[in-house]
Amino acid sequence: MEDLESFTKKCLEGPPKDTELVVIDEIGKMEMYSEKFVHEVNIRLKADIPVLAVLHRDLVGRYGIYGKVYRLGEDNFTKTKSRIEDEIKRF
């Protein structure tokens, strides 16, 4: 938990003003135990800066409302990766 709190402070609290994309790998069950992490993720998702995040499947309902959700699996990896790359290029 200490490492997660340190990560949150370094990476999620107020990204630089010229940030074009915030990438979070991952938002999982363990991360939900950190109020600081949850708070900062919620701030990032409500901000004007796009977020690309890996979500644990149990958290799609909670965070999927903020944007597009892609299910990534062995059967669709290449196609889904291309779709995500296309989305990122639009920034």
Sequence and secondary structure as in RCSB ss.txt:
>XXXX:A:sequence
MEDLESFTKKCLEGPPKDTELVVIDEIGKMEMYSEKFVHEVNIRLKADIPVLAVLHRDLVGRYGIYGKVYRLGED
NFTKTKSRIEDEIKRF
>XXXX:A:secstr
 HHHHHHIIIIISS  TT   EEEEEE TGGGG HHHHHHHHHHHHSSS EEEEE GGGHHHHGGGS      TT
THHHHHHHHHHHHHT 
